[in-house]
Amino acid sequence: MATATKSTADQSAEHTPVDADEAGLTAVLLDPDTIVRDECNAREHDTEPDDDLINSVKAVDVQDPVSVRPRPDGTYGAFKGWRRTQAAQIANATAEEDGRTKRQIKAFVRTDLVSRDAWTRFLSLIENHQRKGMATKDTLKAAELSLIGMDEIEQKAAARALGLKRGTGQRLARAQELSDAALRRASAGGMDLEQMATLAEVADVPDAEHRLLRALARDEDEEDGGRGHWEQELALLKAEQTDRAARKEAVTALEEAEIPLLPTRLAYGEKDTARPLTDLTTGLGNPLTEDNHKNCPGHSARLDDEHQPVWYCADPAAYGHKVRPKPKAQPEKTADDEAKATERARTTACNRAWKAAAGPRQDFVSRLVRSSKTLPEEAWKFAASVLLDLPHFYGKWAGRREAHDVARLLGVKLPESPFERVRLSELVTVSKARLPHVLFAHVAAAFERDMRDPKGWNDAQMQVRFLWEDPSPQQIAYLLLLEKLGQDDKGSYRLSEVEEQALAPHRGADADTTGDDT
């Protein structure tokens, strides 16, 4: 029987990722009874060998070596092949009774993994994840514990092997909160570990799972391997989540202040006696405000579209208030009133969607300008036209002399202290090859600032305009460019629904990139 070889202190302290390829190692023969389950074995469910495996081992022995690492008590911990090891133990236990001889088991003894729990768990995860029957929660838990326990170098290699973004390890714990049924549906729908972790983050938004699965299916239908639809749907879900959190915070503030929140809808036949304070006066005709009404038993509120409180009195007649005289009686609600209410709801939804779309758009631009690949010709030509013609919005943005937007796109960290002045040119590496990337980031930052607020101003018509229904020619050209660049990059970026809506009337038209904003 092989004996355990203790690792040196230097081996324990190594920070170079361990090679997962064991083809160069020599397997040794071990007594199966000296092997126990390693505490870092990724599989925690369905760990017992089935009858087929046991019968196979009885007949032809364990064919593929298991992987173990020495333990302080002289035994070995199996982090790969624990079910095969148990089958060998069971086969040996009945060998004499069945007229067979006891057999040893081939094993790779990994002395280099002693005291390296994170990487051991990762190698076990890779082994088990590729085998049928690995529980999704086991995969998530093992991935999380592996990545969190590794240093930066190991994390980078492990995340690449698992197809995860760096920093995802800490988010995988949240994914384990999903139910087993939800994890099975996500896995069946094609979600990887990164996407399951993302689903968990927005799972409190109604219908999030179905919406993300539908977006993933749309991406797969495109056959280009991109995740553009997924990213846009995720941005919308996060915007809705933020909106729901803002409302919850507003409701909590009212509850803590012991101010009743009036219902927005009443049961059929129930009369709404509440009136906003702006419609009321005191008995002497003085205006009612939040301050002079807060001691009234009817003091209450409703929340507006931005989740700000609108102050009401629940029953003005009962509490001695008067209704402000109006020149005319308020007419009954008409079809026109209903249409206006519908339009207000549409405006709120489109404004929220426009703001949400900025996230995936800026992420895509950031990937472009940080990439080591040559910037596409269309991108640097577009940037050059803006820099040469200096449209009004660009000059306005440049006049602010703000570096934060450009720095964020380029991944450059600016000093946190407002008193520490530094030029962006001193922080950004500008070489001949990188110059187009930097210039495009500069121009894109100006566009993103110009498009940040969905509400703009139409100088020609002297009225408010919404960018999702009336974008400027420059904004149209910018969005069309990003759409083209995303398509060329295997669908890594796609326009959101609200951006598609804004561009629909302008498809096929030659948009002016640099002319005055009109």
C-alpha positions in Angstrom: 0.0 0.0 0.0 1.3 3.5 -0.9 2.0 5.8 2.0 1.1 9.5 2.2 3.7 12.0 1.4 3.4 15.2 3.4 3.7 18.4 1.5 6.3 21.0 2.4 5.5 24.4 3.7 6.5 25.8 0.4 4.0 23.6 -1.4 1.2 24.8 0.9 2.1 28.4 0.3 2.3 28.3 -3.5 0.1 30.7 -5.3 0.5 29.4 -8.8 -2.7 27.6 -10.0 -2.5 23.9 -10.0 -2.6 22.1 -13.4 -5.9 20.2 -13.6 -4.4 17.8 -16.2 -3.3 14.6 -14.4 -2.1 12.9 -17.6 1.5 13.3 -16.6 1.0 11.7 -13.1 1.5 8.1 -12.3 -1.3 6.3 -10.6 -0.5 4.2 -7.5 -2.4 1.3 -6.0 -4.2 2.0 -2.7 -6.4 -0.1 -0.4 -9.9 1.4 -0.9 -10.5 1.2 2.9 -7.8 3.8 3.5 -9.8 6.3 1.4 -12.5 8.6 2.8 -14.6 11.4 1.2 -12.5 14.6 1.0 -14.2 17.5 2.8 -13.7 19.5 -0.4 -15.5 17.1 -2.7 -18.0 19.2 -4.6 -20.7 16.6 -4.8 -22.9 16.6 -1.6 -26.0 15.0 -3.1 -26.4 11.6 -4.8 -23.0 10.5 -3.4 -23.8 6.8 -3.1 -22.9 4.4 -6.0 -25.8 2.7 -7.8 -26.1 -1.0 -8.3 -24.9 -0.8 -11.9 -21.6 0.8 -10.8 -21.1 -1.7 -7.9 -21.7 -4.7 -10.2 -19.3 -3.2 -12.8 -16.6 -2.8 -10.2 -17.1 -6.3 -9.0 -16.7 -7.6 -12.5 -13.9 -5.6 -14.0 -12.6 -3.4 -11.1 -12.4 0.4 -11.2 -11.0 1.4 -14.6 -10.3 5.1 -14.2 -8.0 6.2 -11.4 -9.6 8.3 -8.6 -7.9 11.4 -7.3 -7.0 11.8 -3.6 -4.8 13.9 -1.4 -3.0 12.7 1.8 -4.7 13.4 5.2 -2.8 13.9 8.5 -4.1 10.6 9.9 -2.5 8.6 7.1 -5.7 8.1 5.1 -6.5 9.7 1.8 -9.4 12.1 0.9 -11.1 11.4 -2.4 -12.1 14.6 -4.2 -12.6 12.9 -7.5 -14.1 9.4 -7.8 -15.7 9.0 -4.3 -18.6 6.9 -5.7 -16.1 4.6 -7.5 -14.2 4.3 -4.3 -17.3 3.3 -2.4 -18.2 0.8 -5.0 -14.7 -0.7 -4.6 -15.1 -0.8 -0.8 -18.5 -2.6 -1.2 -17.0 -5.0 -3.7 -14.2 -5.9 -1.3 -16.5 -6.3 1.6 -18.3 -9.2 -0.3 -15.3 -10.5 -2.1 -14.7 -13.5 0.2 -18.3 -14.4 0.3 -18.5 -14.3 -3.5 -15.3 -16.2 -4.1 -13.4 -13.1 -5.4 -10.1 -11.6 -4.3 -10.0 -8.2 -2.7 -8.6 -5.6 -5.1 -6.7 -2.3 -4.7 -7.8 0.8 -6.5 -5.7 3.0 -8.8 -5.3 6.6 -7.6 -3.5 9.8 -8.4 -2.1 11.0 -5.0 -2.0 14.8 -5.1 0.4 15.8 -2.4 0.5 19.3 -4.1 -3.1 19.9 -3.0 -2.5 19.5 0.8 -3.8 22.6 2.5 -5.1 23.9 -0.8 -8.8 23.5 -0.2 -10.1 26.0 -2.7 -8.3 24.5 -5.7 -9.1 21.0 -4.6 -12.8 21.9 -4.5 -12.5 23.5 -7.9 -10.9 20.4 -9.5 -13.7 18.3 -7.9 -16.3 20.6 -9.3 -14.8 20.3 -12.8 -14.8 16.5 -12.5 -18.4 16.2 -11.1 -19.9 19.0 -13.2 -19.0 17.1 -16.4 -20.7 13.9 -15.1 -24.4 13.3 -15.2 -26.4 13.8 -12.1 -24.4 16.6 -10.4 -27.0 18.7 -8.4 -27.1 22.3 -9.5 -26.9 23.5 -5.9 -23.8 21.4 -5.4 -22.3 23.0 -8.5 -23.1 26.6 -7.2 -21.9 25.9 -3.7 -18.6 24.4 -4.9 -18.0 27.2 -7.4 -18.7 29.8 -4.7 -16.4 28.2 -2.0 -13.7 27.5 -4.6 -13.5 31.0 -6.0 -13.8 32.8 -2.6 -11.0 30.6 -1.2 -8.5 31.4 -4.0 -6.0 34.1 -4.5 -6.4 36.5 -7.4 -4.2 34.4 -9.8 -6.1 31.2 -9.1 -9.5 32.9 -9.3 -8.7 34.2 -12.8 -7.8 30.7 -14.0 -10.7 29.0 -12.3 -13.3 31.5 -13.4 -12.1 31.1 -17.0 -12.4 27.4 -16.8 -16.0 27.7 -15.4 -17.0 30.3 -17.9 -17.5 32.9 -15.2 -16.7 36.6 -15.0 -14.2 37.6 -12.4 -15.8 38.5 -9.1 -18.8 36.1 -9.7 -17.8 33.8 -6.9 -19.3 36.0 -4.2 -22.6 36.2 -6.1 -23.0 32.4 -6.4 -24.1 32.2 -2.8 -27.2 34.2 -3.8 -27.9 31.7 -6.6 -28.2 29.0 -4.0 -31.2 30.7 -2.5 -33.2 29.8 -5.7 -35.5 26.8 -5.2 -34.5 23.4 -6.7 -37.3 23.7 -9.2 -36.1 27.2 -10.3 -32.5 25.9 -10.7 -33.7 22.9 -12.8 -35.7 25.2 -15.0 -32.8 27.6 -15.4 -30.4 24.7 -16.2 -32.9 23.2 -18.7 -33.3 26.7 -20.3 -29.6 26.8 -21.0 -28.4 29.2 -18.2 -24.8 28.9 -17.1 -23.6 29.5 -13.5 -23.1 33.2 -14.2 -26.6 33.6 -15.5 -28.1 31.6 -12.6 -26.3 34.0 -10.2 -27.7 36.9 -12.1 -31.2 35.5 -12.0 -31.0 35.2 -8.2 -30.2 38.9 -8.0 -33.5 39.9 -9.7 -35.7 37.0 -8.7 -37.9 39.2 -6.5 -39.1 41.0 -9.7 -42.4 39.4 -10.9 -41.9 37.1 -13.9 -38.1 37.6 -13.9 -37.3 34.0 -14.5 -39.6 33.7 -17.5 -38.4 37.0 -19.0 -34.8 36.0 -18.7 -35.3 32.6 -20.2 -37.2 34.1 -23.1 -34.4 36.6 -23.7 -31.8 33.8 -23.6 -33.9 31.8 -26.1 -33.9 34.8 -28.4 -30.2 35.1 -28.2 -29.8 31.4 -29.0 -32.2 31.8 -32.0 -29.9 34.5 -33.4 -27.2 31.8 -33.8 -24.3 34.2 -33.2 -23.5 33.4 -29.6 -24.2 36.9 -28.2 -26.1 37.8 -25.1 -27.5 41.1 -26.3 -31.2 40.3 -25.6 -30.2 38.9 -22.2 -28.3 42.0 -21.2 -31.2 44.3 -22.2 -33.8 42.3 -20.4 -31.6 42.2 -17.3 -31.2 46.0 -17.4 -35.0 46.4 -17.5 -35.4 44.0 -14.5 -32.8 45.9 -12.5 -34.6 49.1 -13.3 -37.9 47.7 -12.1 -36.2 46.3 -9.0 -34.8 49.7 -8.2 -38.2 51.2 -8.7 -39.8 48.6 -6.4 -37.2 49.2 -3.8 -37.8 53.0 -4.0 -41.6 52.4 -3.4 -40.9 50.0 -0.6 -38.6 52.6 1.1 -41.3 55.2 0.7 -44.0 53.0 2.2 -41.7 52.1 5.1 -41.0 55.8 5.8 -44.8 56.4 6.0 -45.3 53.4 8.3 -42.5 54.6 10.6 -44.1 58.0 10.7 -47.5 56.3 11.4 -49.0 58.0 8.4 -51.7 55.8 6.7 -51.1 55.0 3.0 -54.4 55.4 1.1 -55.3 52.7 -1.4 -55.1 53.6 -5.1 -58.1 51.5 -6.0 -61.3 51.1 -4.0 -63.8 48.2 -4.0 -66.8 48.5 -6.4 -69.4 50.9 -4.9 -67.1 52.2 -2.2 -66.8 56.0 -2.2 -63.4 57.7 -2.0 -63.8 60.5 0.6 -60.1 61.4 0.6 -59.0 64.7 -0.9 -55.5 66.1 -1.5 -54.5 68.9 0.8 -54.1 71.2 -2.2 -57.9 71.0 -2.7 -58.7 71.9 1.0 -58.6 74.8 3.4 -59.1 75.1 7.2 -62.5 76.1 8.5 -61.4 79.7 8.2 -60.3 79.4 4.6 -56.5 79.1 5.2 -54.5 76.7 3.1 -53.7 73.3 4.4 -50.2 72.0 4.3 -48.3 69.0 5.6 -47.1 70.9 8.6 -50.5 72.3 9.8 -52.4 69.2 8.9 -50.2 66.5 10.4 -52.1 66.5 13.7 -55.4 65.9 11.9 -56.8 62.3 12.5 -57.3 62.1 8.7 -53.7 62.9 7.8 -52.7 60.4 5.2 -50.9 60.1 1.8 -50.7 58.5 -1.6 -47.5 58.0 -3.6 -47.0 59.5 -7.0 -45.3 57.9 -10.0 -41.9 58.9 -8.5 -42.9 57.4 -5.1 -43.1 60.8 -3.5 -45.9 61.3 -0.9 -48.9 63.4 -1.9 -50.6 64.5 1.3 -54.3 63.8 1.8 -57.1 64.1 4.3 -59.0 60.8 4.5 -62.3 62.5 5.3 -62.3 66.3 5.1 -66.0 66.7 6.0 -65.6 64.7 9.1 -62.6 66.7 10.3 -63.9 70.2 9.6 -62.0 71.1 6.4 -63.5 73.0 3.5 -63.0 72.3 -0.2 -61.5 75.1 -2.1 -64.0 76.8 -4.3 -63.6 76.0 -8.0 -64.8 78.1 -10.8 -66.5 75.1 -12.4 -67.7 71.8 -11.2 -65.3 69.0 -12.1 -66.7 67.0 -14.9 -66.8 63.2 -14.8 -63.8 61.4 -16.2 -64.0 61.1 -20.0 -62.4 58.8 -22.5 -59.9 61.6 -23.1 -59.0 61.5 -19.4 -58.4 57.8 -19.6 -56.2 58.2 -22.7 -54.1 60.8 -20.8 -53.7 58.4 -17.9 -52.6 55.7 -20.3 -50.2 58.0 -22.0 -48.7 59.0 -18.6 -48.2 55.4 -17.7 -46.5 54.8 -21.1 -44.3 57.8 -20.6 -43.2 56.5 -17.2 -42.4 53.1 -18.6 -40.5 54.5 -21.6 -38.5 56.8 -19.4 -37.5 54.0 -17.1 -36.6 51.7 -20.0 -34.5 54.5 -21.6 -32.5 54.9 -18.5 -32.1 51.2 -18.1 -30.8 50.8 -21.7 -27.8 53.0 -20.9 -26.3 50.2 -18.8 -25.8 47.6 -21.5 -24.9 50.3 -24.0 -22.1 51.7 -21.9 -20.9 48.2 -21.0 -20.6 47.4 -24.7 -18.7 50.7 -25.4 -16.4 49.9 -22.4 -15.6 46.5 -23.8 -14.8 48.0 -27.2 -12.5 50.6 -25.9 -10.7 48.4 -23.4 -10.2 45.6 -25.9 -6.8 44.8 -27.2 -8.3 44.2 -30.7 -8.2 46.9 -33.4 -11.1 49.3 -33.1 -13.5 48.7 -36.0 -13.1 51.3 -38.8 -16.7 52.5 -38.5 -16.1 53.4 -34.9 -12.9 55.5 -35.3 -14.3 57.2 -38.4 -17.4 58.1 -36.5 -15.3 59.6 -33.6 -13.2 61.5 -36.1 -16.2 63.1 -37.7 -17.5 64.3 -34.3 -14.1 65.7 -33.3 -13.7 67.5 -36.6 -17.2 69.0 -36.9 -17.7 69.7 -33.2 -21.5 69.5 -32.9 -23.2 71.7 -30.2 -23.8 68.9 -27.7 -20.2 67.8 -27.9 -18.9 71.3 -27.3 -21.3 71.7 -24.4 -20.1 68.5 -22.8 -16.4 69.2 -23.4 -16.9 72.7 -21.8 -17.6 71.0 -18.5 -14.1 69.4 -18.5 -15.3 66.3 -16.7 -13.1 63.3 -16.9 -15.2 60.8 -14.9 -17.3 59.5 -17.8 -14.3 58.9 -20.1 -12.3 57.3 -17.2 -15.2 54.9 -16.4 -15.4 53.7 -20.0 -11.7 53.2 -20.2 -11.4 51.6 -16.8 -9.2 54.2 -15.4 -9.4 55.1 -11.7 -9.4 58.8 -10.9 -8.3 60.2 -7.5 -11.1 60.1 -5.0 -10.2 63.3 -3.3 -11.5 66.4 -5.1 -8.4 68.3 -4.1 -6.1 65.9 -5.9 -6.0 67.2 -9.5 -4.6 65.0 -12.2 -5.0 65.1 -16.0 -6.6 62.1 -17.6 -3.9 62.1 -20.3 -1.4 61.3 -17.5 -3.4 58.2 -16.5 -4.3 56.8 -19.9 -1.8 54.9 -22.0 -2.0 56.5 -25.5 -0.1 54.6 -28.1 -0.5 54.6 -31.8 -2.6 51.4 -31.6 -4.7 52.6 -28.7 -5.4 56.1 -29.9 -8.6 55.2 -31.8 -10.0 53.5 -28.7 -9.3 56.5 -26.5 -10.8 59.0 -28.9 -13.9 56.8 -29.4 -14.3 56.6 -25.6 -14.1 60.4 -25.4 -16.8 60.9 -28.1 -19.0 58.1 -26.6 -18.9 59.7 -23.2 -20.3 62.9 -24.7 -23.1 61.0 -26.3 -23.9 59.1 -23.1 -24.1 62.4 -21.2 -26.3 63.9 -23.9 -28.7 60.8 -23.7 -28.7 60.3 -20.0 -32.0 62.1 -19.4 -34.8 60.8 -21.5 -36.4 64.2 -21.5 -34.9 66.8 -23.8 -35.7 70.1 -25.4 -36.7 70.7 -29.1 -35.3 74.1 -30.0 -37.1 74.3 -33.3 -40.5 73.6 -31.8 -39.8 75.2 -28.4 -41.2 72.3 -26.5 -40.2 69.3 -24.4 -39.3 66.2 -26.3 -38.6 62.6 -25.2 -35.6 61.0 -26.7 -37.4 57.7 -27.1 -39.8 59.3 -29.6 -37.7 62.2 -30.9 -34.0 61.5 -30.9 -31.6 63.9 -32.5 -29.9 63.0 -35.8 -26.6 62.5 -33.9 -28.2 60.2 -31.4 -29.7 58.2 -34.2 -26.3 57.8 -35.9 -24.7 56.8 -32.6 -27.3 54.1 -31.8 -27.2 52.7 -35.4 -23.4 52.5 -35.1 -23.5 50.6 -31.9 -26.1 48.3 -33.3 -23.9 47.5 -36.3 -20.8 47.0 -34.1 -22.8 44.7 -31.8 -23.9 42.6 -34.7 -20.4 42.3 -36.0 -19.2 41.3 -32.6 -21.4 38.1 -32.7 -24.4 39.8 -31.2 -22.7 40.9 -28.0 -24.8 44.0 -27.9 -28.4 44.6 -29.2 -30.6 47.6 -29.0 -33.3 47.6 -26.3 -37.0 47.8 -27.3 -37.2 51.4 -26.4 -34.2 52.2 -28.5 -35.6 50.2 -31.4 -38.8 52.2 -31.0 -36.8 55.5 -31.2 -35.0 54.4 -34.4 -38.0 52.8 -36.2 -39.0 55.9 -38.1 -35.5 56.6 -39.2 -34.4 53.2 -40.5 -32.9 53.5 -43.9 -32.5 57.3 -43.6 -29.0 58.9 -43.7 -28.7 60.4 -40.3 -26.4 63.5 -39.9 -23.7 62.7 -37.4 -22.4 66.1 -36.7 -25.0 68.7 -37.6 -26.7 71.0 -35.0 -29.1 69.5 -32.5 -32.6 70.1 -33.7 
